[in-house]
Amino acid sequence: MALQPKTFRASEDIVRALKQKADELKISESDVINKALKCYLGIYMDENCDTYMSELKILENKLNTLVKINNLKEV
């Protein structure tokens, strides 16, 4: 499948973490982004998806807690 260029904005902490993960896995930052998105979107699953999904679940739980604490409407 041909890769298509996309542009996005990321916070400094995401940029740092992206570079660190790419260096750790010895793959390009683009490959890290593609793997993460495939896992998140359920397009492709491998042994690394659990890590991404676990981290996303932790963030989701934290967000839900903040929503409950502040009596905010869920988004």
PDB file of N, H, CA, C and O in Angstrom:
ATOM      1  N   MET A   1       0.844  -1.167   0.000  1.00  0.00           N
ATOM      2  CA  MET A   1       0.000   0.000   0.000  1.00  0.00           C
ATOM      3  C   MET A   1       0.899   1.241   0.000  1.00  0.00           C
ATOM      4  O   MET A   1       1.861   1.324   0.764  1.00  0.00           O
ATOM      5  N   ALA A   2       0.575   2.186  -0.853  1.00  0.00           N
ATOM      6  H   ALA A   2      -0.206   2.119  -1.473  1.00  0.00           H
ATOM      7  CA  ALA A   2       1.367   3.405  -0.953  1.00  0.00           C
ATOM      8  C   ALA A   2       1.127   4.304   0.255  1.00  0.00           C
ATOM      9  O   ALA A   2      -0.005   4.469   0.710  1.00  0.00           O
ATOM     10  N   LEU A   3       2.194   4.870   0.756  1.00  0.00           N
ATOM     11  H   LEU A   3       3.113   4.736   0.386  1.00  0.00           H
ATOM     12  CA  LEU A   3       2.081   5.798   1.876  1.00  0.00           C
ATOM     13  C   LEU A   3       1.762   7.187   1.346  1.00  0.00           C
ATOM     14  O   LEU A   3       2.302   7.618   0.327  1.00  0.00           O
ATOM     15  N   GLN A   4       0.882   7.878   2.049  1.00  0.00           N
ATOM     16  H   GLN A   4       0.444   7.529   2.877  1.00  0.00           H
ATOM     17  CA  GLN A   4       0.504   9.227   1.645  1.00  0.00           C
ATOM     18  C   GLN A   4       0.973  10.209   2.699  1.00  0.00           C
ATOM     19  O   GLN A   4       0.796   9.969   3.894  1.00  0.00           O
ATOM     20  N   PRO A   5       1.569  11.314   2.272  1.00  0.00           N
ATOM     21  CA  PRO A   5       2.050  12.298   3.253  1.00  0.00           C
ATOM     22  C   PRO A   5       0.895  12.982   3.976  1.00  0.00           C
ATOM     23  O   PRO A   5      -0.124  13.319   3.373  1.00  0.00           O
ATOM     24  N   LYS A   6       1.074  13.179   5.273  1.00  0.00           N
ATOM     25  H   LYS A   6       1.902  12.905   5.763  1.00  0.00           H
ATOM     26  CA  LYS A   6       0.116  13.896   6.116  1.00  0.00           C
ATOM     27  C   LYS A   6       0.912  14.825   7.017  1.00  0.00           C
ATOM     28  O   LYS A   6       2.047  14.531   7.394  1.00  0.00           O
ATOM     29  N   THR A   7       0.302  15.943   7.351  1.00  0.00           N
ATOM     30  H   THR A   7      -0.620  16.182   7.045  1.00  0.00           H
ATOM     31  CA  THR A   7       0.934  16.888   8.258  1.00  0.00           C
ATOM     32  C   THR A   7       0.073  16.994   9.501  1.00  0.00           C
ATOM     33  O   THR A   7      -1.154  17.041   9.413  1.00  0.00           O
ATOM     34  N   PHE A   8       0.720  17.031  10.666  1.00  0.00           N
ATOM     35  H   PHE A   8       1.716  16.992  10.737  1.00  0.00           H
ATOM     36  CA  PHE A   8      -0.023  17.215  11.909  1.00  0.00           C
ATOM     37  C   PHE A   8       0.837  17.999  12.884  1.00  0.00           C
ATOM     38  O   PHE A   8       2.052  18.110  12.721  1.00  0.00           O
ATOM     39  N   ARG A   9       0.186  18.534  13.890  1.00  0.00           N
ATOM     40  H   ARG A   9      -0.801  18.444  14.022  1.00  0.00           H
ATOM     41  CA  ARG A   9       0.896  19.281  14.927  1.00  0.00           C
ATOM     42  C   ARG A   9       0.936  18.427  16.189  1.00  0.00           C
ATOM     43  O   ARG A   9      -0.039  17.759  16.534  1.00  0.00           O
ATOM     44  N   ALA A  10       2.063  18.461  16.862  1.00  0.00           N
ATOM     45  H   ALA A  10       2.855  19.004  16.582  1.00  0.00           H
ATOM     46  CA  ALA A  10       2.218  17.683  18.089  1.00  0.00           C
ATOM     47  C   ALA A  10       2.890  18.545  19.148  1.00  0.00           C
ATOM     48  O   ALA A  10       3.715  19.408  18.845  1.00  0.00           O
ATOM     49  N   SER A  11       2.519  18.292  20.390  1.00  0.00           N
ATOM     50  H   SER A  11       1.850  17.591  20.637  1.00  0.00           H
ATOM     51  CA  SER A  11       3.142  19.024  21.499  1.00  0.00           C
ATOM     52  C   SER A  11       4.584  18.549  21.670  1.00  0.00           C
ATOM     53  O   SER A  11       4.979  17.499  21.162  1.00  0.00           O
ATOM     54  N   GLU A  12       5.353  19.352  22.397  1.00  0.00           N
ATOM     55  H   GLU A  12       5.033  20.205  22.809  1.00  0.00           H
ATOM     56  CA  GLU A  12       6.775  19.043  22.592  1.00  0.00           C
ATOM     57  C   GLU A  12       6.980  17.698  23.263  1.00  0.00           C
ATOM     58  O   GLU A  12       7.917  16.977  22.920  1.00  0.00           O
ATOM     59  N   ASP A  13       6.111  17.340  24.224  1.00  0.00           N
ATOM     60  H   ASP A  13       5.350  17.925  24.502  1.00  0.00           H
ATOM     61  CA  ASP A  13       6.286  16.058  24.903  1.00  0.00           C
ATOM     62  C   ASP A  13       6.038  14.882  23.954  1.00  0.00           C
ATOM     63  O   ASP A  13       6.691  13.846  24.074  1.00  0.00           O
ATOM     64  N   ILE A  14       5.107  15.033  23.021  1.00  0.00           N
ATOM     65  H   ILE A  14       4.576  15.875  22.924  1.00  0.00           H
ATOM     66  CA  ILE A  14       4.864  13.980  22.042  1.00  0.00           C
ATOM     67  C   ILE A  14       6.046  13.866  21.089  1.00  0.00           C
ATOM     68  O   ILE A  14       6.460  12.760  20.742  1.00  0.00           O
ATOM     69  N   VAL A  15       6.585  14.993  20.669  1.00  0.00           N
ATOM     70  H   VAL A  15       6.248  15.891  20.951  1.00  0.00           H
ATOM     71  CA  VAL A  15       7.737  14.992  19.765  1.00  0.00           C
ATOM     72  C   VAL A  15       8.928  14.296  20.428  1.00  0.00           C
ATOM     73  O   VAL A  15       9.614  13.491  19.798  1.00  0.00           O
ATOM     74  N   ARG A  16       9.165  14.611  21.692  1.00  0.00           N
ATOM     75  H   ARG A  16       8.607  15.265  22.203  1.00  0.00           H
ATOM     76  CA  ARG A  16      10.271  13.968  22.422  1.00  0.00           C
ATOM     77  C   ARG A  16      10.048  12.466  22.550  1.00  0.00           C
ATOM     78  O   ARG A  16      10.953  11.671  22.296  1.00  0.00           O
ATOM     79  N   ALA A  17       8.831  12.084  22.946  1.00  0.00           N
ATOM     80  H   ALA A  17       8.096  12.730  23.152  1.00  0.00           H
ATOM     81  CA  ALA A  17       8.522  10.666  23.122  1.00  0.00           C
ATOM     82  C   ALA A  17       8.599   9.918  21.789  1.00  0.00           C
ATOM     83  O   ALA A  17       9.049   8.773  21.742  1.00  0.00           O
ATOM     84  N   LEU A  18       8.166  10.557  20.723  1.00  0.00           N
ATOM     85  H   LEU A  18       7.800  11.487  20.762  1.00  0.00           H
ATOM     86  CA  LEU A  18       8.219   9.951  19.394  1.00  0.00           C
ATOM     87  C   LEU A  18       9.658   9.676  18.989  1.00  0.00           C
ATOM     88  O   LEU A  18       9.980   8.585  18.519  1.00  0.00           O
ATOM     89  N   LYS A  19      10.523  10.668  19.171  1.00  0.00           N
ATOM     90  H   LYS A  19      10.262  11.555  19.552  1.00  0.00           H
ATOM     91  CA  LYS A  19      11.934  10.491  18.831  1.00  0.00           C
ATOM     92  C   LYS A  19      12.565   9.391  19.681  1.00  0.00           C
ATOM     93  O   LYS A  19      13.317   8.558  19.176  1.00  0.00           O
ATOM     94  N   GLN A  20      12.253   9.398  20.971  1.00  0.00           N
ATOM     95  H   GLN A  20      11.643  10.075  21.381  1.00  0.00           H
ATOM     96  CA  GLN A  20      12.802   8.394  21.879  1.00  0.00           C
ATOM     97  C   GLN A  20      12.354   6.986  21.464  1.00  0.00           C
ATOM     98  O   GLN A  20      13.169   6.064  21.442  1.00  0.00           O
ATOM     99  N   LYS A  21      11.076   6.815  21.138  1.00  0.00           N
ATOM    100  H   LYS A  21      10.414   7.564  21.156  1.00  0.00           H
ATOM    101  CA  LYS A  21      10.565   5.502  20.756  1.00  0.00           C
ATOM    102  C   LYS A  21      11.177   5.053  19.434  1.00  0.00           C
ATOM    103  O   LYS A  21      11.520   3.882  19.277  1.00  0.00           O
ATOM    104  N   ALA A  22      11.316   5.975  18.480  1.00  0.00           N
ATOM    105  H   ALA A  22      11.037   6.927  18.607  1.00  0.00           H
ATOM    106  CA  ALA A  22      11.924   5.630  17.190  1.00  0.00           C
ATOM    107  C   ALA A  22      13.376   5.199  17.376  1.00  0.00           C
ATOM    108  O   ALA A  22      13.822   4.226  16.768  1.00  0.00           O
ATOM    109  N   ASP A  23      14.107   5.920  18.214  1.00  0.00           N
ATOM    110  H   ASP A  23      13.744   6.710  18.708  1.00  0.00           H
ATOM    111  CA  ASP A  23      15.498   5.551  18.505  1.00  0.00           C
ATOM    112  C   ASP A  23      15.565   4.188  19.186  1.00  0.00           C
ATOM    113  O   ASP A  23      16.404   3.352  18.850  1.00  0.00           O
ATOM    114  N   GLU A  24      14.676   3.979  20.138  1.00  0.00           N
ATOM    115  H   GLU A  24      13.994   4.657  20.411  1.00  0.00           H
ATOM    116  CA  GLU A  24      14.637   2.715  20.887  1.00  0.00           C
ATOM    117  C   GLU A  24      14.358   1.523  19.967  1.00  0.00           C
ATOM    118  O   GLU A  24      14.987   0.473  20.093  1.00  0.00           O
ATOM    119  N   LEU A  25      13.416   1.694  19.048  1.00  0.00           N
ATOM    120  H   LEU A  25      12.905   2.548  18.946  1.00  0.00           H
ATOM    121  CA  LEU A  25      13.033   0.609  18.141  1.00  0.00           C
ATOM    122  C   LEU A  25      13.887   0.553  16.885  1.00  0.00           C
ATOM    123  O   LEU A  25      13.792  -0.387  16.095  1.00  0.00           O
ATOM    124  N   LYS A  26      14.738   1.588  16.707  1.00  0.00           N
ATOM    125  H   LYS A  26      14.815   2.351  17.349  1.00  0.00           H
ATOM    126  CA  LYS A  26      15.594   1.700  15.531  1.00  0.00           C
ATOM    127  C   LYS A  26      14.771   1.692  14.247  1.00  0.00           C
ATOM    128  O   LYS A  26      15.097   1.004  13.280  1.00  0.00           O
ATOM    129  N   ILE A  27      13.694   2.478  14.266  1.00  0.00           N
ATOM    130  H   ILE A  27      13.429   3.037  15.052  1.00  0.00           H
ATOM    131  CA  ILE A  27      12.849   2.674  13.097  1.00  0.00           C
ATOM    132  C   ILE A  27      12.570   4.166  12.955  1.00  0.00           C
ATOM    133  O   ILE A  27      12.869   4.941  13.863  1.00  0.00           O
ATOM    134  N   SER A  28      12.008   4.569  11.838  1.00  0.00           N
ATOM    135  H   SER A  28      11.765   3.939  11.100  1.00  0.00           H
ATOM    136  CA  SER A  28      11.737   5.990  11.620  1.00  0.00           C
ATOM    137  C   SER A  28      10.564   6.455  12.482  1.00  0.00           C
ATOM    138  O   SER A  28       9.742   5.652  12.924  1.00  0.00           O
ATOM    139  N   GLU A  29      10.506   7.748  12.706  1.00  0.00           N
ATOM    140  H   GLU A  29      11.173   8.400  12.346  1.00  0.00           H
ATOM    141  CA  GLU A  29       9.388   8.326  13.450  1.00  0.00           C
ATOM    142  C   GLU A  29       8.080   8.073  12.702  1.00  0.00           C
ATOM    143  O   GLU A  29       7.043   7.836  13.321  1.00  0.00           O
ATOM    144  N   SER A  30       8.132   8.125  11.376  1.00  0.00           N
ATOM    145  H   SER A  30       8.975   8.317  10.873  1.00  0.00           H
ATOM    146  CA  SER A  30       6.950   7.845  10.561  1.00  0.00           C
ATOM    147  C   SER A  30       6.442   6.421  10.806  1.00  0.00           C
ATOM    148  O   SER A  30       5.235   6.194  10.887  1.00  0.00           O
ATOM    149  N   ASP A  31       7.370   5.465  10.922  1.00  0.00           N
ATOM    150  H   ASP A  31       8.351   5.649  10.857  1.00  0.00           H
ATOM    151  CA  ASP A  31       6.971   4.079  11.198  1.00  0.00           C
ATOM    152  C   ASP A  31       6.324   3.956  12.577  1.00  0.00           C
ATOM    153  O   ASP A  31       5.360   3.208  12.748  1.00  0.00           O
ATOM    154  N   VAL A  32       6.850   4.686  13.558  1.00  0.00           N
ATOM    155  H   VAL A  32       7.632   5.293  13.420  1.00  0.00           H
ATOM    156  CA  VAL A  32       6.257   4.663  14.904  1.00  0.00           C
ATOM    157  C   VAL A  32       4.827   5.191  14.841  1.00  0.00           C
ATOM    158  O   VAL A  32       3.913   4.593  15.408  1.00  0.00           O
ATOM    159  N   ILE A  33       4.640   6.308  14.154  1.00  0.00           N
ATOM    160  H   ILE A  33       5.383   6.794  13.693  1.00  0.00           H
ATOM    161  CA  ILE A  33       3.304   6.905  14.036  1.00  0.00           C
ATOM    162  C   ILE A  33       2.353   5.948  13.336  1.00  0.00           C
ATOM    163  O   ILE A  33       1.220   5.764  13.781  1.00  0.00           O
ATOM    164  N   ASN A  34       2.803   5.333  12.238  1.00  0.00           N
ATOM    165  H   ASN A  34       3.724   5.482  11.876  1.00  0.00           H
ATOM    166  CA  ASN A  34       1.955   4.391  11.518  1.00  0.00           C
ATOM    167  C   ASN A  34       1.577   3.194  12.379  1.00  0.00           C
ATOM    168  O   ASN A  34       0.420   2.773  12.382  1.00  0.00           O
ATOM    169  N   LYS A  35       2.548   2.638  13.115  1.00  0.00           N
ATOM    170  H   LYS A  35       3.488   2.979  13.113  1.00  0.00           H
ATOM    171  CA  LYS A  35       2.252   1.500  13.990  1.00  0.00           C
ATOM    172  C   LYS A  35       1.245   1.895  15.075  1.00  0.00           C
ATOM    173  O   LYS A  35       0.302   1.155  15.353  1.00  0.00           O
ATOM    174  N   ALA A  36       1.453   3.056  15.680  1.00  0.00           N
ATOM    175  H   ALA A  36       2.219   3.657  15.454  1.00  0.00           H
ATOM    176  CA  ALA A  36       0.567   3.508  16.751  1.00  0.00           C
ATOM    177  C   ALA A  36      -0.849   3.726  16.227  1.00  0.00           C
ATOM    178  O   ALA A  36      -1.818   3.322  16.869  1.00  0.00           O
ATOM    179  N   LEU A  37      -0.971   4.358  15.073  1.00  0.00           N
ATOM    180  H   LEU A  37      -0.184   4.687  14.552  1.00  0.00           H
ATOM    181  CA  LEU A  37      -2.293   4.621  14.513  1.00  0.00           C
ATOM    182  C   LEU A  37      -2.989   3.326  14.099  1.00  0.00           C
ATOM    183  O   LEU A  37      -4.193   3.176  14.306  1.00  0.00           O
ATOM    184  N   LYS A  38      -2.245   2.400  13.522  1.00  0.00           N
ATOM    185  H   LYS A  38      -1.267   2.521  13.354  1.00  0.00           H
ATOM    186  CA  LYS A  38      -2.837   1.116  13.142  1.00  0.00           C
ATOM    187  C   LYS A  38      -3.359   0.381  14.368  1.00  0.00           C
ATOM    188  O   LYS A  38      -4.439  -0.207  14.330  1.00  0.00           O
ATOM    189  N   CYS A  39      -2.599   0.414  15.449  1.00  0.00           N
ATOM    190  H   CYS A  39      -1.721   0.891  15.480  1.00  0.00           H
ATOM    191  CA  CYS A  39      -3.044  -0.216  16.696  1.00  0.00           C
ATOM    192  C   CYS A  39      -4.289   0.484  17.222  1.00  0.00           C
ATOM    193  O   CYS A  39      -5.284  -0.166  17.543  1.00  0.00           O
ATOM    194  N   TYR A  40      -4.234   1.798  17.311  1.00  0.00           N
ATOM    195  H   TYR A  40      -3.425   2.326  17.050  1.00  0.00           H
ATOM    196  CA  TYR A  40      -5.344   2.571  17.861  1.00  0.00           C
ATOM    197  C   TYR A  40      -6.616   2.398  17.049  1.00  0.00           C
ATOM    198  O   TYR A  40      -7.710   2.285  17.603  1.00  0.00           O
ATOM    199  N   LEU A  41      -6.464   2.379  15.730  1.00  0.00           N
ATOM    200  H   LEU A  41      -5.575   2.471  15.280  1.00  0.00           H
ATOM    201  CA  LEU A  41      -7.628   2.266  14.846  1.00  0.00           C
ATOM    202  C   LEU A  41      -8.076   0.818  14.631  1.00  0.00           C
ATOM    203  O   LEU A  41      -9.097   0.568  13.991  1.00  0.00           O
ATOM    204  N   GLY A  42      -7.312  -0.125  15.167  1.00  0.00           N
ATOM    205  H   GLY A  42      -6.483   0.078  15.687  1.00  0.00           H
ATOM    206  CA  GLY A  42      -7.677  -1.526  15.037  1.00  0.00           C
ATOM    207  C   GLY A  42      -7.451  -2.084  13.643  1.00  0.00           C
ATOM    208  O   GLY A  42      -8.042  -3.100  13.278  1.00  0.00           O
ATOM    209  N   ILE A  43      -6.607  -1.435  12.868  1.00  0.00           N
ATOM    210  H   ILE A  43      -6.126  -0.610  13.165  1.00  0.00           H
ATOM    211  CA  ILE A  43      -6.320  -1.888  11.504  1.00  0.00           C
ATOM    212  C   ILE A  43      -5.377  -3.079  11.522  1.00  0.00           C
ATOM    213  O   ILE A  43      -5.494  -3.990  10.703  1.00  0.00           O
ATOM    214  N   TYR A  44      -4.451  -3.064  12.454  1.00  0.00           N
ATOM    215  H   TYR A  44      -4.357  -2.323  13.120  1.00  0.00           H
ATOM    216  CA  TYR A  44      -3.450  -4.128  12.535  1.00  0.00           C
ATOM    217  C   TYR A  44      -3.050  -4.277  13.992  1.00  0.00           C
ATOM    218  O   TYR A  44      -2.836  -3.288  14.692  1.00  0.00           O
ATOM    219  N   MET A  45      -2.954  -5.486  14.432  1.00  0.00           N
ATOM    220  H   MET A  45      -3.128  -6.290  13.863  1.00  0.00           H
ATOM    221  CA  MET A  45      -2.558  -5.729  15.821  1.00  0.00           C
ATOM    222  C   MET A  45      -1.309  -6.603  15.851  1.00  0.00           C
ATOM    223  O   MET A  45      -1.207  -7.570  15.097  1.00  0.00           O
ATOM    224  N   ASP A  46      -0.380  -6.272  16.703  1.00  0.00           N
ATOM    225  H   ASP A  46      -0.463  -5.486  17.316  1.00  0.00           H
ATOM    226  CA  ASP A  46       0.776  -7.120  16.973  1.00  0.00           C
ATOM    227  C   ASP A  46       1.105  -7.023  18.451  1.00  0.00           C
ATOM    228  O   ASP A  46       0.349  -6.421  19.215  1.00  0.00           O
ATOM    229  N   GLU A  47       2.200  -7.594  18.858  1.00  0.00           N
ATOM    230  H   GLU A  47       2.814  -8.083  18.238  1.00  0.00           H
ATOM    231  CA  GLU A  47       2.525  -7.626  20.290  1.00  0.00           C
ATOM    232  C   GLU A  47       2.732  -6.252  20.895  1.00  0.00           C
ATOM    233  O   GLU A  47       2.615  -6.088  22.109  1.00  0.00           O
ATOM    234  N   ASN A  48       3.039  -5.256  20.065  1.00  0.00           N
ATOM    235  H   ASN A  48       3.134  -5.390  19.078  1.00  0.00           H
ATOM    236  CA  ASN A  48       3.256  -3.905  20.578  1.00  0.00           C
ATOM    237  C   ASN A  48       1.960  -3.136  20.796  1.00  0.00           C
ATOM    238  O   ASN A  48       1.954  -2.129  21.504  1.00  0.00           O
ATOM    239  N   CYS A  49       0.878  -3.586  20.208  1.00  0.00           N
ATOM    240  H   CYS A  49       0.883  -4.404  19.632  1.00  0.00           H
ATOM    241  CA  CYS A  49      -0.388  -2.865  20.343  1.00  0.00           C
ATOM    242  C   CYS A  49      -0.852  -2.822  21.795  1.00  0.00           C
ATOM    243  O   CYS A  49      -1.436  -1.829  22.230  1.00  0.00           O
ATOM    244  N   ASP A  50      -0.602  -3.873  22.536  1.00  0.00           N
ATOM    245  H   ASP A  50      -0.128  -4.680  22.183  1.00  0.00           H
ATOM    246  CA  ASP A  50      -1.016  -3.889  23.934  1.00  0.00           C
ATOM    247  C   ASP A  50      -0.449  -2.704  24.697  1.00  0.00           C
ATOM    248  O   ASP A  50      -1.135  -2.104  25.524  1.00  0.00           O
ATOM    249  N   THR A  51       0.813  -2.366  24.416  1.00  0.00           N
ATOM    250  H   THR A  51       1.370  -2.854  23.744  1.00  0.00           H
ATOM    251  CA  THR A  51       1.442  -1.236  25.093  1.00  0.00           C
ATOM    252  C   THR A  51       0.715   0.058  24.771  1.00  0.00           C
ATOM    253  O   THR A  51       0.385   0.830  25.671  1.00  0.00           O
ATOM    254  N   TYR A  52       0.467   0.294  23.503  1.00  0.00           N
ATOM    255  H   TYR A  52       0.735  -0.333  22.772  1.00  0.00           H
ATOM    256  CA  TYR A  52      -0.219   1.515  23.108  1.00  0.00           C
ATOM    257  C   TYR A  52      -1.633   1.542  23.660  1.00  0.00           C
ATOM    258  O   TYR A  52      -2.087   2.569  24.164  1.00  0.00           O
ATOM    259  N   MET A  53      -2.332   0.415  23.565  1.00  0.00           N
ATOM    260  H   MET A  53      -1.963  -0.419  23.154  1.00  0.00           H
ATOM    261  CA  MET A  53      -3.710   0.372  24.031  1.00  0.00           C
ATOM    262  C   MET A  53      -3.766   0.549  25.544  1.00  0.00           C
ATOM    263  O   MET A  53      -4.675   1.208  26.049  1.00  0.00           O
ATOM    264  N   SER A  54      -2.822  -0.022  26.272  1.00  0.00           N
ATOM    265  H   SER A  54      -2.083  -0.558  25.862  1.00  0.00           H
ATOM    266  CA  SER A  54      -2.784   0.138  27.728  1.00  0.00           C
ATOM    267  C   SER A  54      -2.575   1.596  28.099  1.00  0.00           C
ATOM    268  O   SER A  54      -3.242   2.116  28.994  1.00  0.00           O
ATOM    269  N   GLU A  55      -1.657   2.250  27.420  1.00  0.00           N
ATOM    270  H   GLU A  55      -1.115   1.828  26.693  1.00  0.00           H
ATOM    271  CA  GLU A  55      -1.403   3.662  27.701  1.00  0.00           C
ATOM    272  C   GLU A  55      -2.629   4.508  27.378  1.00  0.00           C
ATOM    273  O   GLU A  55      -2.959   5.431  28.123  1.00  0.00           O
ATOM    274  N   LEU A  56      -3.304   4.201  26.277  1.00  0.00           N
ATOM    275  H   LEU A  56      -3.036   3.452  25.672  1.00  0.00           H
ATOM    276  CA  LEU A  56      -4.512   4.934  25.923  1.00  0.00           C
ATOM    277  C   LEU A  56      -5.613   4.692  26.948  1.00  0.00           C
ATOM    278  O   LEU A  56      -6.359   5.612  27.280  1.00  0.00           O
ATOM    279  N   LYS A  57      -5.723   3.477  27.448  1.00  0.00           N
ATOM    280  H   LYS A  57      -5.116   2.729  27.178  1.00  0.00           H
ATOM    281  CA  LYS A  57      -6.741   3.150  28.448  1.00  0.00           C
ATOM    282  C   LYS A  57      -6.463   3.923  29.736  1.00  0.00           C
ATOM    283  O   LYS A  57      -7.395   4.416  30.371  1.00  0.00           O
ATOM    284  N   ILE A  58      -5.213   4.033  30.123  1.00  0.00           N
ATOM    285  H   ILE A  58      -4.455   3.632  29.607  1.00  0.00           H
ATOM    286  CA  ILE A  58      -4.841   4.785  31.320  1.00  0.00           C
ATOM    287  C   ILE A  58      -5.256   6.248  31.154  1.00  0.00           C
ATOM    288  O   ILE A  58      -5.834   6.839  32.067  1.00  0.00           O
ATOM    289  N   LEU A  59      -4.963   6.830  29.992  1.00  0.00           N
ATOM    290  H   LEU A  59      -4.493   6.351  29.251  1.00  0.00           H
ATOM    291  CA  LEU A  59      -5.339   8.219  29.737  1.00  0.00           C
ATOM    292  C   LEU A  59      -6.855   8.386  29.725  1.00  0.00           C
ATOM    293  O   LEU A  59      -7.377   9.377  30.237  1.00  0.00           O
ATOM    294  N   GLU A  60      -7.556   7.428  29.148  1.00  0.00           N
ATOM    295  H   GLU A  60      -7.132   6.623  28.732  1.00  0.00           H
ATOM    296  CA  GLU A  60      -9.018   7.484  29.119  1.00  0.00           C
ATOM    297  C   GLU A  60      -9.588   7.446  30.536  1.00  0.00           C
ATOM    298  O   GLU A  60     -10.519   8.187  30.852  1.00  0.00           O
ATOM    299  N   ASN A  61      -9.039   6.596  31.379  1.00  0.00           N
ATOM    300  H   ASN A  61      -8.283   5.994  31.123  1.00  0.00           H
ATOM    301  CA  ASN A  61      -9.494   6.508  32.766  1.00  0.00           C
ATOM    302  C   ASN A  61      -9.239   7.811  33.518  1.00  0.00           C
ATOM    303  O   ASN A  61     -10.080   8.259  34.297  1.00  0.00           O
ATOM    304  N   LYS A  62      -8.085   8.410  33.281  1.00  0.00           N
ATOM    305  H   LYS A  62      -7.402   8.046  32.648  1.00  0.00           H
ATOM    306  CA  LYS A  62      -7.767   9.682  33.938  1.00  0.00           C
ATOM    307  C   LYS A  62      -8.734  10.771  33.486  1.00  0.00           C
ATOM    308  O   LYS A  62      -9.207  11.569  34.295  1.00  0.00           O
ATOM    309  N   LEU A  63      -9.020  10.797  32.196  1.00  0.00           N
ATOM    310  H   LEU A  63      -8.635  10.149  31.538  1.00  0.00           H
ATOM    311  CA  LEU A  63      -9.953  11.784  31.666  1.00  0.00           C
ATOM    312  C   LEU A  63     -11.347  11.584  32.249  1.00  0.00           C
ATOM    313  O   LEU A  63     -12.007  12.549  32.634  1.00  0.00           O
ATOM    314  N   ASN A  64     -11.790  10.341  32.315  1.00  0.00           N
ATOM    315  H   ASN A  64     -11.254   9.557  32.002  1.00  0.00           H
ATOM    316  CA  ASN A  64     -13.104  10.051  32.900  1.00  0.00           C
ATOM    317  C   ASN A  64     -13.162  10.469  34.367  1.00  0.00           C
ATOM    318  O   ASN A  64     -14.193  10.958  34.829  1.00  0.00           O
ATOM    319  N   THR A  65     -12.081  10.286  35.095  1.00  0.00           N
ATOM    320  H   THR A  65     -11.243   9.889  34.720  1.00  0.00           H
ATOM    321  CA  THR A  65     -12.022  10.706  36.489  1.00  0.00           C
ATOM    322  C   THR A  65     -12.146  12.221  36.597  1.00  0.00           C
ATOM    323  O   THR A  65     -12.880  12.730  37.443  1.00  0.00           O
ATOM    324  N   LEU A  66     -11.423  12.942  35.734  1.00  0.00           N
ATOM    325  H   LEU A  66     -10.826  12.529  35.046  1.00  0.00           H
ATOM    326  CA  LEU A  66     -11.518  14.405  35.736  1.00  0.00           C
ATOM    327  C   LEU A  66     -12.929  14.864  35.398  1.00  0.00           C
ATOM    328  O   LEU A  66     -13.437  15.816  35.991  1.00  0.00           O
ATOM    329  N   VAL A  67     -13.553  14.195  34.458  1.00  0.00           N
ATOM    330  H   VAL A  67     -13.141  13.422  33.977  1.00  0.00           H
ATOM    331  CA  VAL A  67     -14.924  14.539  34.079  1.00  0.00           C
ATOM    332  C   VAL A  67     -15.845  14.369  35.287  1.00  0.00           C
ATOM    333  O   VAL A  67     -16.660  15.245  35.575  1.00  0.00           O
ATOM    334  N   LYS A  68     -15.718  13.253  35.988  1.00  0.00           N
ATOM    335  H   LYS A  68     -15.056  12.541  35.754  1.00  0.00           H
ATOM    336  CA  LYS A  68     -16.568  12.994  37.156  1.00  0.00           C
ATOM    337  C   LYS A  68     -16.297  13.993  38.274  1.00  0.00           C
ATOM    338  O   LYS A  68     -17.231  14.493  38.901  1.00  0.00           O
ATOM    339  N   ILE A  69     -15.030  14.284  38.524  1.00  0.00           N
ATOM    340  H   ILE A  69     -14.272  13.878  38.015  1.00  0.00           H
ATOM    341  CA  ILE A  69     -14.659  15.213  39.580  1.00  0.00           C
ATOM    342  C   ILE A  69     -15.245  16.597  39.321  1.00  0.00           C
ATOM    343  O   ILE A  69     -15.727  17.261  40.237  1.00  0.00           O
ATOM    344  N   ASN A  70     -15.196  17.013  38.081  1.00  0.00           N
ATOM    345  H   ASN A  70     -14.804  16.473  37.337  1.00  0.00           H
ATOM    346  CA  ASN A  70     -15.636  18.360  37.734  1.00  0.00           C
ATOM    347  C   ASN A  70     -17.084  18.413  37.252  1.00  0.00           C
ATOM    348  O   ASN A  70     -17.555  19.456  36.797  1.00  0.00           O
ATOM    349  N   ASN A  71     -17.785  17.284  37.355  1.00  0.00           N
ATOM    350  H   ASN A  71     -17.403  16.437  37.724  1.00  0.00           H
ATOM    351  CA  ASN A  71     -19.167  17.215  36.902  1.00  0.00           C
ATOM    352  C   ASN A  71     -19.340  17.743  35.488  1.00  0.00           C
ATOM    353  O   ASN A  71     -20.296  18.457  35.183  1.00  0.00           O
ATOM    354  N   LEU A  72     -18.398  17.378  34.635  1.00  0.00           N
ATOM    355  H   LEU A  72     -17.621  16.798  34.882  1.00  0.00           H
ATOM    356  CA  LEU A  72     -18.444  17.819  33.246  1.00  0.00           C
ATOM    357  C   LEU A  72     -19.216  16.800  32.418  1.00  0.00           C
ATOM    358  O   LEU A  72     -19.338  15.633  32.790  1.00  0.00           O
ATOM    359  N   LYS A  73     -19.723  17.260  31.307  1.00  0.00           N
ATOM    360  H   LYS A  73     -19.624  18.208  31.005  1.00  0.00           H
ATOM    361  CA  LYS A  73     -20.374  16.344  30.383  1.00  0.00           C
ATOM    362  C   LYS A  73     -19.309  15.551  29.662  1.00  0.00           C
ATOM    363  O   LYS A  73     -18.245  16.082  29.342  1.00  0.00           O
ATOM    364  N   GLU A  74     -19.584  14.285  29.403  1.00  0.00           N
ATOM    365  H   GLU A  74     -20.448  13.854  29.663  1.00  0.00           H
ATOM    366  CA  GLU A  74     -18.635  13.474  28.652  1.00  0.00           C
ATOM    367  C   GLU A  74     -18.641  13.921  27.208  1.00  0.00           C
ATOM    368  O   GLU A  74     -19.671  14.307  26.654  1.00  0.00           O
ATOM    369  N   VAL A  75     -17.448  13.856  26.607  1.00  0.00           N
ATOM    370  H   VAL A  75     -16.612  13.543  27.057  1.00  0.00           H
ATOM    371  CA  VAL A  75     -17.317  14.259  25.211  1.00  0.00           C
ATOM    372  C   VAL A  75     -17.399  13.075  24.299  1.00  0.00           C
ATOM    373  O   VAL A  75     -17.308  13.227  23.081  1.00  0.00           O
TER     374      VAL A  75
END
